[in-house]
Amino acid sequence: MRLVLLEDEQPALRHLKRMIGEVAPHATVVAHFDAVESAIGWFQSNADYDLIISDIQLSDGLSLAIFRQVKMTKPIIFTTAFDQYAIEAFKVNGIDYLLKPVKAEELSKAIEKYKTLFNHNNQPPLDVEKLIKQIAGQEKVYRTRLLVHFRDELKSIPVESIAFIHSENKVSHLFSKSGEMFILDQNMEELEAQLNPQIFFRANRQFIISFSSIKSNHQHFNGKIKVLLTLPTKDEVLVSRERAPEFKAWLGS
């Protein structure tokens, strides 16, 4: 069994390789990528592998962007700290969705599922549409308020009052539509998972923006999109070329 690994965090990669050695000792890792762009180039010219094990969040965007651009005929086991991408993952040849930290027993079951489901033509006899409907039926509840630090108090901010969230020096700052700034305890990954993706979009590693606070969008160099918000921002809000299609789909959804 020949594996391709998509993971941008070195500790997680080492942990994953150790588990593969335990649960699938005959497997060989033929390639590893930590970024969307480099993975796309490799997949476009290589098909000599059996299974992909992929994190959702890579260094330059979501791995799902790879599978939207490259037609996949091989199965994918997704690993991630978040569950909001499960439905889309199954739409792009995903056969399992493991939440981090991944346990060896879970990885072993996922690999056994791959062996059971896939025949010599690598065509999955899995009822993907039925599986998608089952997952979609489990409605996720998103946060309606966030708890922030305000001087020596704790204050509850309704999510509809949020203009954007900005990360600086690994500290998350909430900016309200009235221009106030508050410090949050959660990191950007946690906030992205807790906020309704119909209302909020993770533009890049620094910004989560609210749809209602977008003033205008502009084509930027190298395929990026520059977003102007109703409130001024210290840094430019740029959506990467890889995430631009997802951002455009979000704007029109």
C-alpha positions as CSV (number, residue, x, y, z in Angstrom):
1,M,0.0,0.0,0.0
2,R,1.5,3.3,-1.2
3,L,0.5,6.4,0.8
4,V,0.6,10.1,0.2
5,L,0.5,12.3,3.3
6,L,-0.7,15.9,3.5
7,E,0.2,17.5,6.8
8,D,1.8,20.9,7.5
9,E,2.7,20.4,11.2
10,Q,5.9,18.4,11.8
11,P,4.9,17.0,15.2
12,A,1.6,15.8,13.8
13,L,3.5,14.3,10.8
14,R,5.9,12.4,13.0
15,H,3.0,11.1,15.1
16,L,1.1,10.0,12.0
17,K,4.1,8.2,10.5
18,R,4.7,6.4,13.8
19,M,1.0,5.2,13.9
20,I,1.2,4.1,10.2
21,G,4.3,2.0,11.2
22,E,2.3,0.4,14.0
23,V,-1.0,-0.3,12.2
24,A,0.2,-0.8,8.6
25,P,3.8,-1.8,8.8
26,H,3.9,-2.9,5.1
27,A,2.7,0.6,3.9
28,T,5.1,3.0,2.2
29,V,4.9,6.7,2.2
30,V,5.8,7.8,-1.3
31,A,5.2,11.5,-1.0
32,H,4.5,14.2,1.7
33,F,3.3,17.8,1.2
34,D,2.6,20.6,3.6
35,A,1.0,23.0,1.1
36,V,-1.8,23.1,-1.4
37,E,0.2,24.5,-4.3
38,S,3.0,21.9,-4.2
39,A,0.5,19.0,-3.8
40,I,-1.6,20.1,-6.8
41,G,1.5,20.0,-9.1
42,W,2.5,16.6,-7.9
43,F,-1.0,15.0,-8.2
44,Q,-1.4,16.4,-11.7
45,S,1.5,14.3,-12.9
46,N,1.5,11.3,-10.5
47,A,-1.0,8.4,-10.0
48,D,1.3,5.7,-8.6
49,Y,-0.2,5.6,-5.1
50,D,-3.1,3.9,-3.4
51,L,-4.4,6.1,-0.5
52,I,-4.1,9.7,0.7
53,I,-4.1,10.7,4.3
54,S,-4.8,14.4,4.5
55,D,-5.1,17.1,7.1
56,I,-7.8,19.7,6.2
57,Q,-5.7,22.8,7.0
58,L,-2.4,23.1,5.2
59,S,0.1,25.9,5.3
60,D,-1.4,27.9,2.5
61,G,-5.1,26.9,2.7
62,L,-7.5,24.0,2.8
63,S,-6.5,20.7,1.3
64,L,-10.0,20.5,-0.1
65,A,-8.8,23.1,-2.7
66,I,-6.5,20.4,-4.1
67,F,-9.3,17.9,-4.7
68,R,-11.5,20.6,-6.4
69,Q,-8.8,21.2,-8.9
70,V,-7.4,17.7,-9.4
71,K,-9.8,14.9,-10.4
72,M,-9.3,12.2,-7.7
73,T,-9.7,8.5,-8.4
74,K,-8.0,7.4,-5.2
75,P,-9.6,7.4,-1.7
76,I,-8.8,9.9,1.0
77,I,-8.7,9.6,4.8
78,F,-9.1,13.1,6.3
79,T,-7.6,14.1,9.6
80,T,-8.5,17.4,11.3
81,A,-9.2,19.2,14.5
82,F,-12.5,20.5,13.2
83,D,-15.7,18.8,12.0
84,Q,-17.4,21.4,9.8
85,Y,-15.7,20.1,6.6
86,A,-17.0,16.5,6.9
87,I,-19.7,16.8,4.2
88,E,-17.4,18.3,1.6
89,A,-14.7,15.7,2.5
90,F,-17.0,12.8,1.6
91,K,-17.8,14.6,-1.7
92,V,-14.2,14.4,-2.8
93,N,-13.6,10.7,-2.4
94,G,-13.2,10.8,1.4
95,I,-13.8,7.4,3.0
96,D,-13.2,8.5,6.6
97,Y,-12.9,11.6,8.7
98,L,-10.7,11.4,11.8
99,L,-10.7,14.1,14.4
100,K,-7.3,15.1,15.9
101,P,-5.6,14.0,17.9
102,V,-5.9,10.8,15.8
103,K,-5.6,7.6,17.8
104,A,-3.9,4.5,16.4
105,E,-7.1,2.4,16.8
106,E,-9.1,4.9,14.7
107,L,-6.4,5.0,12.0
108,S,-6.3,1.2,11.9
109,K,-10.1,1.0,11.4
110,A,-9.9,3.6,8.6
111,I,-7.2,1.7,6.8
112,E,-9.2,-1.5,7.2
113,K,-12.2,0.3,5.7
114,Y,-10.1,1.3,2.7
115,K,-9.0,-2.4,2.2
116,T,-12.6,-3.5,2.4
117,L,-14.2,-0.9,0.3
118,F,-11.9,-0.6,-2.7
119,N,-11.5,-3.2,-5.4
120,H,-8.8,-3.5,-8.0
121,N,-10.2,-0.6,-10.0
122,N,-10.1,1.7,-7.0
123,Q,-13.8,2.4,-7.3
124,P,-15.6,2.7,-4.0
125,P,-18.8,0.6,-3.6
126,L,-19.7,3.1,-0.8
127,D,-23.1,4.8,-0.9
128,V,-21.6,8.3,-0.6
129,E,-24.8,10.2,-1.2
130,K,-26.5,8.3,1.6
131,L,-23.6,9.0,3.9
132,I,-23.7,12.7,3.1
133,K,-27.4,12.8,3.9
134,Q,-26.8,11.1,7.2
135,I,-24.1,13.6,8.2
136,A,-26.1,16.6,7.0
137,G,-29.0,15.4,9.1
138,Q,-26.9,16.0,12.2
139,E,-27.3,19.8,12.4
140,K,-24.4,21.6,14.0
141,V,-25.0,24.3,16.6
142,Y,-22.8,27.3,16.2
143,R,-22.0,30.0,18.8
144,T,-24.5,32.9,19.2
145,R,-22.2,34.8,21.7
146,L,-18.5,35.0,22.5
147,L,-17.1,35.7,25.9
148,V,-14.4,38.5,25.8
149,H,-12.1,40.3,28.2
150,F,-13.0,44.0,28.7
151,R,-10.8,45.7,31.2
152,D,-11.3,43.7,34.4
153,E,-14.7,42.3,33.3
154,L,-15.9,39.4,31.2
155,K,-18.4,40.5,28.6
156,S,-20.7,38.6,26.2
157,I,-20.7,39.8,22.6
158,P,-23.5,38.6,20.2
159,V,-22.0,37.2,17.0
160,E,-24.1,39.5,14.9
161,S,-22.1,42.4,16.4
162,I,-18.8,41.1,15.1
163,A,-17.2,42.9,12.2
164,F,-14.0,40.7,12.1
165,I,-11.5,38.8,14.2
166,H,-7.8,39.5,13.8
167,S,-4.9,37.4,15.1
168,E,-1.7,39.2,16.1
169,N,1.2,37.6,17.9
170,K,-1.0,34.5,18.5
171,V,-3.7,36.6,20.3
172,S,-7.2,36.8,18.8
173,H,-8.8,40.2,18.8
174,L,-12.6,40.7,18.2
175,F,-13.6,43.9,16.5
176,S,-17.2,44.9,16.9
177,K,-19.2,46.7,14.2
178,S,-19.1,49.8,16.5
179,G,-15.3,49.8,16.4
180,E,-14.6,48.3,19.9
181,M,-11.8,45.8,20.3
182,F,-11.8,42.9,22.7
183,I,-9.4,40.0,23.5
184,L,-10.6,36.4,23.1
185,D,-9.3,33.3,24.8
186,Q,-9.8,31.1,21.8
187,N,-7.3,30.8,18.9
188,M,-8.3,31.3,15.3
189,E,-8.8,27.6,14.6
190,E,-11.2,27.2,17.5
191,L,-13.1,30.3,16.5
192,E,-13.4,29.2,12.9
193,A,-15.0,25.9,14.1
194,Q,-17.4,27.6,16.4
195,L,-18.7,30.3,14.1
196,N,-21.4,29.8,11.5
197,P,-19.6,29.4,8.1
198,Q,-22.6,30.9,6.3
199,I,-21.9,34.2,8.2
200,F,-18.1,34.1,8.8
201,F,-15.2,33.3,6.5
202,R,-11.6,32.5,7.4
203,A,-9.9,34.8,4.8
204,N,-6.4,33.8,5.9
205,R,-4.4,32.9,9.0
206,Q,-4.9,36.4,10.5
207,F,-8.5,37.2,9.6
208,I,-12.0,35.8,10.1
209,I,-14.5,38.2,8.5
210,S,-18.2,38.7,8.7
211,F,-20.2,38.8,5.5
212,S,-22.2,41.9,6.7
213,S,-18.9,43.8,7.3
214,I,-17.6,43.5,3.7
215,K,-17.4,46.8,1.9
216,S,-16.0,45.6,-1.4
217,N,-13.8,42.9,-3.0
218,H,-11.1,43.5,-5.6
219,Q,-8.9,41.3,-7.8
220,H,-5.4,41.4,-6.5
221,F,-2.1,40.3,-8.0
222,N,-1.3,36.6,-8.4
223,G,-4.9,35.5,-8.3
224,K,-5.5,36.8,-4.7
225,I,-8.6,38.8,-3.7
226,K,-8.3,42.0,-1.6
227,V,-11.2,42.5,0.8
228,L,-12.1,46.0,2.1
229,L,-14.2,46.0,5.3
230,T,-16.5,48.7,6.7
231,L,-14.0,49.1,9.5
232,P,-10.3,49.9,8.8
233,T,-7.8,47.1,9.5
234,K,-4.2,47.3,10.5
235,D,-3.2,44.7,7.9
236,E,-4.6,44.1,4.4
237,V,-7.3,41.4,4.2
238,L,-6.1,39.1,1.4
239,V,-7.7,35.8,0.3
240,S,-5.1,33.5,-1.3
241,R,-5.3,32.3,-4.8
242,E,-6.0,28.8,-3.6
243,R,-8.9,29.9,-1.4
244,A,-10.3,32.4,-3.9
245,P,-12.7,29.9,-5.5
246,E,-14.1,29.0,-2.1
247,F,-14.4,32.6,-1.1
248,K,-16.3,33.4,-4.3
249,A,-18.7,30.5,-3.7
250,W,-19.2,31.7,-0.1
251,L,-20.1,35.2,-1.3
252,G,-22.7,33.8,-3.6
253,S,-24.1,31.1,-1.4
